[in-house]
Amino acid sequence: MPRYKIFIPALFIFSFFSLHGLAQMPKKIRTIIVDAGHGGKDGGAHGVYVGGLNSWEKDITLAISNKLVADLQKELPDVNVIPTRTTDIYQSPPEKADIANANKGDLFICIHADAVELRSGRRQIGSRIEIKHTVYYTGKGKKKKKMIKSRNVEVPIYEYYKIGTPRKGTSIWIFAAHKTSDKLKAIMKNDTSEIELNSGADSTYNDIDFSSTENRLRAQVYAKRYQERSIKLAALVDDEISKTDRPSLGINQRQKGIWVLQATNMPAILVETGFIDNYDDERYLNSDAGQQEIADCITNAVIRYKAQVENPRGSSTPNSGDSTINTNTTQH
């Protein structure tokens, strides 16, 4: 009896560290999913501030995503790059996640444009004449009479409008650390492995029964690795953005989480490319040059990420563990 009490925990600990060791093995990046946020009936954020271009987020994200897909296909010809959409169609977050999971993605990159709640202003744009009536009485007692005096009054006409935000720049979002349970559900639901079990195996096609204690432990290791690799890619994208003239707003996570990032069983980031309700950012995001620059930054980051993941000892990428992650309560 005592021998079994010692043996079982020892086997459990050995399994954990064996799995942890597997998690550190190099992973080939074979499939990248690029998601253009919003689409169709879901227009996303709208540039409705005074002096704005009246553009829609869904159009900006599609343009940038299409450029990003083309860049990745050119620079990484050995990688299968799959867009969730290439036209103006609506897809729910579950549909987007299903596309990524069904295609056994090794990386999920979601493109969005940021927005904030805008302040309102008003200005006079003219005036109109209104008739004002004044009621008064004359006399007393039974002779008291009600009189009405009318006069013309000039009344100003106001126009109300939204004031553009001064906030600008690009930020990168990852799924919140406290949402790991959602990531575990995605992993176990899809029965896929994020790591290669040996040099000749394609890990994305290894079916795993997560009903066992050992494989549930394995799922936890995977989720932890997804978080680490999401941070790694986010740090690289932020680093590439910082090399441009644009403000790089760092790595962020939202308290309520971002559903599509939790529901994909792979490392995942969401790039808020800029503020659609900022005068300069909106014009940048709608320009071909701006869209291409963002696509180039993400592509360069992915190339560096791929090199670091596939050849961790020979890579010279920044240590993402030193990156500061901002925890925010709001995010578009």
N, C-alpha and C positions, 0 to 999 in steps of 0.2 A: 504493500500500500504506500509507504513513504516513497518508494522508488518512482511510482507513477506521479506523485505530487511534484516531484522534482523534474521529471522528464517532460511533462506537458508544457509548463511555462517555458522551459528551456527551448523546446521545439518551436513555440510561438515566437520567442525572441529571435531565434535563428531565422525563422521565416521572414520576420520584419526586416532584419538587416540584409537578408538575401534580396528581398524585394527592393529595398532602398538602394542596394548596389546595382540592381538592374535598372533602376530609375536614372542612374548616372551614366548609363551607356549611351554612346552617340545615337542620335535619331536622324534618319534621313528625311528631309522635307520633300515630299512627293506631290502633295496637293495643297493649294492655297485657295481659300474661298474669299472672294471680294464682294462685299455687300454694299450696294447703294441705298442709303437710308431713305425711308418713306417711299412714295410712288403712287401713281393713280389717284384715287380719291383722297389719299392721305398726302396732302401737299407739304406737311411739315411747317417749319417756320416761314414767315412771310416778311419781306422788306417793306413795311407799310409806314415807316417814319417819314417825316417831311423831308423832301429832297431825295428820297430813296428810289431805287430802280424798280420797286414793286416785284422783285423776283421771288421765286419759290425755292425752298430748300431741296425739294425732290429733283428739280432740274439741275441744280448745282452738284448734288451728290452723284447723279447719274453721269454727268460730264466728267467729273474727276475720276470716278470709278472706271469708266471706259478707258481713260488715259492710263490709269494705273494697271489695268489688265493688259493693255498693249505693251506697256513698259516691262512688266514682269515676264510676259511671254517672250519678249525680245532678249532680255538680260538673263533669264533662267529657262532656256529652251527644254531642259530636262524635267521641268516642273509642270504639273497640270494645274493651270490657273482657271478657276471656275467662277464666273459672276453669278450672283443670285438673280439679277435682272439686267437686261441690256436695253430695255425700252421703258416707257412710262406706264408701268402696270402696278397694281396694288398687291402687296404680299404682307400677310400678318407676321408678327415676330415668330410664332411657332412654325410658319411655313419657311421662313428664312433659316431657322435653326435646323429644320428637317432637311433642307437642301444641303446644308453644310455637313450634317451627320451622315446623310445617305451617301454622300460622295467621299466619305472617309477623310475629311479634311485634316491636315496637319497644322493648319493655321487659319484663323478667321480674322479678317480685317473689315471693319464696318466704317463707312464714310458718312459723316453728318456735317451739318453747319449749326453753329450755336446761336442762341438768342436769349434775351432777358426780357423781363417785364418793363415796358417803357413808361416814362413819365408823359403826362399829357400837358399840352400848352394851348393857349387860345390867343387869337389876334383879331382885331376889328378889320373887316373887309368891306364895310359899307354901312349904310343906315337906311331906315325906312320911317315913314310917317304913320303914327298910330293916333287914334282918337281916344283921349282920356276923358272920362266922365267924373265930375265931382258932384256929390250929393250934399245939399244944404237945405236948411229950413228957414222960412220967414214967418213972422207973426207968432201969436201965442194963443193958447187955448183952442177954441173952435176955429179960429182964423189961421191956425198954424198950417202952412203948406209946404209940401216937399218940392224942392226945385232941383234941377239937374243942369249943370253947366258943362259944356263940351269945349275941348280945345285940342288943337293938333300938337303932337309932341314928336320930336325926332329921337328915334331909338336906334342904338348901334346894333349892327349885325356882326356876330362873332363866328369865327371858324375855329373848330377844335382839331388838334392834330397831335400826333405822337412825335416825341423828341428822340432822335437817334441816340444810342448808347455810346459813351466814350470807350467802352471796353472793346479790345481787339486782340487778335492773336489766335494761335493754334494750341489746343490742349489734347491730351491723350487720356482715355479712360479705360479702366480695367474693372473686372467684376470685384465687388467688395469682398474682403477677406471673410467677413461674417456670413457671406452667402455661399460658403464652401459646400454646405449641405445640398444646395440646388445643383451645384456642379457635379456632386456625387450622383445625384439622381440621373443627370444627363448621361454620365459615364455608364452607370449600371443599366439604364434603359436601352442603350445602344450596344452594349456588350462588345465594346472595342477597347483595344489597348493602345496606349500612346507611346509605348517603348518597344524596341526590338528585343525579342527574347534571345536571339542569337544572330550571328552575322548573316545568315541566309534567309531569315524570316522577315516577311512583311507584316509588321506588327498591326497594321490597321485592319488586317483580315483574320486576326487571331480571336476566335470567339471564346469568351470567358464566362463561366457560370459564377455570378456574383452572390449566389445564395450561401456559399460557404464562408466561414469566418475568415479564412486565409485570403480569399479573393475580395472580400469586403475591405480588408486591410490593404490589399493591393489598390483598390479603387481610391482609398484615402491618399495613398502615395501618389497616384496619378493626379488627383485634384491639387495636391500641394505642388507638384511639378508644373501643372498648368498655370498656377498662380505665379510661380517663379519665372516661367518662360514668358508669360504675358507681361510681367514687369520688365523683363530683359528687352523684349521687342519695343515696349512703350518707351523705355529709356533711350533706345537707339533712334526711334522716330523723333523724340524730343531733341536729341543731339543734332540730328540732321536739320531740323527746323531752326535750331539756334544758329546754324551757319548762314542762314539767309537774313534778310532785313526784317523779317517778321518776328514779333514777340513770341517766344515759346513759353507756354503757361504751365508746363510740367505735366506730371502724371497725377491723375485724380481717380478717386473712387466715390461713388454716391452711396449714401446710407441706405436708400431704398433699393439699391442695386439696379442693374440694367439687364432686363430679362434675356435678351438675345445673347448676351455674353455668358450668362449662367447656363443657358440651355444648350450650348454647343460643347461637345465633349472634345475640346482641343484648346490650346492657348488662343486667347482672343483679346483683341483691343478694339476700341472705338475711337476714331479720330474726329474731333470737332475742329474742322478745318479753319473756321473763322466765324465772326459774328455777322450774320446776315442783316442785322439791324444797326450796324456801324457803317458810316458813310464810306470810309476807305476800304474796309474789309469786304463790303458787298460788291464794290467795283472790282476788287482783286479776285474775289471768288467767281465773278461772272466773266472774267477775262481769260482768254486762251492761255496767256503767259502764266497767270496766277494758278490756274488749274494744273498746268503742266509742271510748275515748280513744286506744288504739293505732291503730285504723283511721283515726281523724281525723288523727293525727300523720302517718301515711304518706300519706294523701290530700293534706294540705297540702304535704308535701314534693314529691309528684308534680306538683302544680299549679305550684309554684315551679320545679321542674326543667323542666317543659314550656315555661314562659315563657322560661327561660334558654336552652334549646336552640333554640327556634323564633325567639327574638328576642334573641340574645346581647348586642347593643349596648344594648338598652333594659332589660335585667334588672338587678335589684339584689340578687341572691342572693349568699351568702357565697362566697368564693373557695375551692373545694374543694382547690385545690393546696396550701393551707396546712394541711390536715387531717393529723393524725397517724394512721398506720395501724399497728396492732399486729399483729405476726406471732406467732401462737400455734401450739403443737403439738397442742393438744386443743380440741375443739369438738364439741358434740353434733350 
